[in-house]
Amino acid sequence: MIKINDLHKTFNPGTLNEVYALKSINLEIARGDFVTIIGTNGSGKSTLLNAVGGNFLPDSGTITIAGEDVTNKKDYQRAAAVSRVFQNPFMGTAPNMTIAENLHMAYLRGKRRYPRRGLRGARMATYREAVGQLEMQLEDRLQNPIGTLSGGQRQALTLLMSVVTQPKVLLLDEHTAALDPKSAVQVIDLTKRFVAQGNLTAIMVTHSMQQALDLGNRTIMMHQGRIIDDMSARDKQRATVDDLLDKFADLRKVERLTDDMLEELKRGYL
């Protein structure tokens, strides 16, 4: 489904703010895979998600989705194939529009032709049924502005909007990080259900080691713009949160050793 070959990306090249964000990324994700991505801050997790989503063009390398080369296509040109849920519950919806209108916008995403008839009869019944899946008693509030809802409710609706057209790829960028614990559990449960129901190909960035192990059939660990580990479902079953934390601790030890060696070199001791 997704194939990334030798992908590189540097931001602000040639300046004091230069960041080599992605370094020779090679990754294949099969149809129906649910991949979680973990890593320290600045490791390249969200940058990799942005690359797949088309938020920027890479410096070199290729990205294909379902056999189509999308390397040079921008995000709106990938909208029919790629859906995304952001960390901020307020980013994925239009607050002054109703629940039904937001769902209708999501339904029309990526379509070339717009239906002449909008929110009537069968279409409203379809949206009512879809919202009912959230089990948040929102199906009788389709005419309410979505801005009147809580963050958890809006994020659940954003998730629903992202899968309403059965995208080829679903991108989840720490989509529970800004929620209270109860809402986070609800959204994670919905995520598992929607991905399984649609057999969706999903990539989820998370800071939660437990989520990384509990969700999906693969976990990728990133560090300094590179993929340093790719855990299979079997590996995940055997691993614990402490195992993942130990890997991060080992990386920090290596970094400290390297920094110390550089300092010694600067001082002329080596």
N, C-alpha and C positions, 0 to 999 in steps of 0.2 A: 504493500500500500504506500509506504513512505520510504524513499531511498535518498540518503544524503551522502554525497561523495566529496571528500577532501574539502570541506567547507571552512573558509577563513573569513574573519571579520575584525577590522580594526577601526575604532572610533577616534575621531580627532587626530588622524595621522600627522606626524611631523610637528606636533605641538607639545607643550608641557602636560597637557591633559590626555595624551595618547593612551588608549587602552586596547590591548590585544585581546579581544573578548572571546573569540572562537578560534581554536587552533586545530586545524586538520581534523574536523569532525567527520567520522564515517559511521553511519548508522542505518540499519534497515529495520523497519517495523512492519510486521505482517498485518494483513487485514484482521480485525478483531482483537489485536493486541491492546492491552491496557497497561501503559508504561508509566511508572512514577519516577520522578527525577528529584534527587537530593543533592546537596552540596552547600558549601559555606557561602557567605555573602560574597558576591563578585565572582562566583565560580563559572558563571555562564548559563545558568539554568533558564532564566527568563529570556536571555538573549537567544538561546536555542529555540525557545517557543516562538519568539518574535520572528526568527528566520523562517520557520515553517509557516507562520501566519502571514508573512509578506510585509511586515512592518518596515523592513529595510532590505536593500539588495546586498548580497554578499560581495566581498572583494574578489573571491574566486571560489570555485567548486560548484556543485549542482544539487538541486532539490527536485525530486519527482514525486508526484502524488497520483496514485492509481495509473501509473504509466505515463503521465503527462509531465513534461518539463515545465515547472512553474518558477524556475530560478529568477527570471527577470519580470515576473508578474507581481504587481503590487497587491496590497491586502484586499482592496475592493474587487480586484479581478479574480481573487480566490474565494470570494464570499460564498459562492454556490457550493463549494467543496469543503470549506473550513469554517467551523464555528468556534467561538471563544468565550470563556467566562473569566472575568477579571477578579482580582482580589477585592476591589471596592464594589459593594453591592449597588452603588448608585451609578456606576459607569455603563451598565448594560441595558438601562431602561430610560425612557423619556418620562420624567416625573409628572408633567402636566397632562399626559395622555392617559386614557383609561387602560385597565388591564387588557381588555379586548383589543384595543387599538395597538398596544405594544405587541401583542401576540400576532396581530395581523401584519405589522411591519416585519416581524421575524419570518412570517410565512412567505412574504413577498421577496425576501432577501435573495439576491442573485438571479431573480427571474427577469427575463427580457420583456415579457408581456404581462401587463397588469390586468386582472379581471375587472370587468365593467362593474360588477356588483361587489360590494364590500361586505360590511358587517351586517348580514341579514340571515334569517332562517337557519339553513343547514350549517353555514359557516359559524354562527354563534353557538349552535348546538355542539359543533366539533370542539370549539374552544372551551365551552363549559365542561365537556367530558375530559378534555386534556387537563384543565386546571383542577378538576376533581381528583386527579392522580396524586396531587401534592398533599392531600389530606390535611389541608389547612383552612377549610371552610371558606375558600375564596371563590368558589364557583358561582355563588349568588351575588358576588360583588364585581362582576365583570365591567360594570359601568363606573366603578370608582377610579379616581386618578391613582396611578400606581405610586405616586409620591406620598400618599397617605399611609402606606404600609410600612411595617418594620423592616429593618435591614435583612433579617432572616427570610421574611416573606418575599422581599424583592429579589434576593439571591436565588431562592427556589424558583421564582418565575423566570429569572434570567437563564437559569439552567434549562428550564422547560423550553424557553424561546430558542435556545441554542440547539436543541435536538428536534424541534418541531418539523424540520424539513429533512431529517435523517442525513446529516452531513457525512461526507467521507471521513473527515477528521474532526475530532473534538479536542480543543485545547483548554486546559484548566490551569489557570495561573494563581496558585495559592488561594483558591476560591472560597475557603472557609476561614482564612486567617483573621478576617476582620469581624467574625461572628462570635456571639456568646456560645458557650459550650453546648447548650441544648440545641440551638439553631444549627451549629456546625454538625452535630450528629445527624440531624434531619436532612441537611443538604448532602452529606456523605451517603446516607442511605438512598436518597433519590439518585445520586450519581451512579451508584452501583446498579440500581434498578434500570435506569435509562440506558446505560452502557450495555448491560446484558440484554435488555429487550431489543435494542436496535443492532446488536452485535457491532457496536461502534468501535472504530480505531481511536483510542484516546491517549493523550499525553498529559500528565498531571504533575506540575511542579508543587512541591510541598517542603516545609521546614520540619514537619512532624515525622520523626523516624518511625513511629508506630503506624501512621497512615501509609508510609512508604512500604512497610512490610505487609500490612493488612490488605491493601488494595492492589488490584491488577495482577498480571502474570510476569512482569519484569520490573526490576528497579535499576535505574542507571545512577551512578554516582559521578559528579563532575567536580573538577578542581582546576582552577587557573585556566579556564577555557577549554579543557580537554575532558573527554570521557575516560575515567580511570578504572571503572568497574561496571559490569553489566551482569546483574544477577537474574538467573532464571527463576521460574516458579518454585522449582525444587530447592534452589539455593535460599530463596526467601523463607520457605517453610522451616529450614534449619537454622536460620539466622535469628538473632535477638536484637533489640534496640542497643544493648551494650556492645554487641559485635560492631554495629555501625559506628557507634561513638568511639570505639577503640580505633577504627580505621581513620576517623578524623583526627584523633589524638596522635596517631602515628605520622600523619601528614604534617601536623604542626611541629612535631619533633624534628622531622626532616627539614622543614622550613627554618626553624631556629638554628639548626646545625649549619645550614647553608648561609644564613645571615651572619653567624659567628665567624665562619670561614672567610666571608667577604670582608668583615671588619678587620680580621687578622691580616688579610692581604693588603688592605689599605694602610695598615700600620707598619707593614713591612716585616711581619713576623713569619710569613710563609713564602 
